[in-house]
Amino acid sequence: MVTELKNIYQLKVTLQGLQPPIWRRILVDDSVSLDKFHIILQIVMGWTNSHLHQFVANGKLYGMMETDAFFDDEMEDEKKFRLRDILKKEKDSLIYEYDFGDSWIHEVMLEKIMPYDPDVAVPMCIEAERACPPEDVGGVWGYFDFLEAMKDPSHPSHESYKEWVDGSFDPSEYEMDVVNKLLREYCSS
């Protein structure tokens, strides 16, 4: 029997088009399939897995093949590929697009390859900056409008946005302990 050698990847995930930047640094098993990696990204970013997604790397698309509405003959089945099939060396990167309407583009860069250590809990978020935008906010420009309205109580959309996000939204807040607890729960299920 051949034992599969695994590594731990340190990845930096950066949501594109926003200043100040929103990013996460995570550790993952390099053998994770892209469909499972999608869920890990949803958890660490703070999305709710409410929309379609795709990965783009080396001129190829990877996504959910069971989605008839957006099936593309050029798309590869994300369940058949592992992260290590796409990201092979440090500085390799891929694009993860979430919500084709809002078009949230994430760059996922492989920063470091480390030998597998069973004492290191993966996946795990080890560093992060800023909260994820709310779902369905309208992409980058909608998020800018949302932040402006949330800062100004006299803004015509302030109260409706405040109600939409259940009272408050702190763009600088990230609850890493909560995120890592959700990751542990996902991996144990």
Secondary structure, 3 states (H helix, E strand, C coil): CCCCCCEEEEEEEEECCCCCCEEEEEEEECCCEHHHHHHHHHHHHCCCCCCCEEEEECCEEEECCCCHHHCCCCEEEHHHCEHHHHCCCCCCEEEEEECCCCCEEEEEEEEEEEECCCCCCCCEEEEEECCCCCCCCCHHHHHHHHHHHHHCCCCCCHHHHHHHCCCCCCCCCCCHHHHHHHHHHHHHC
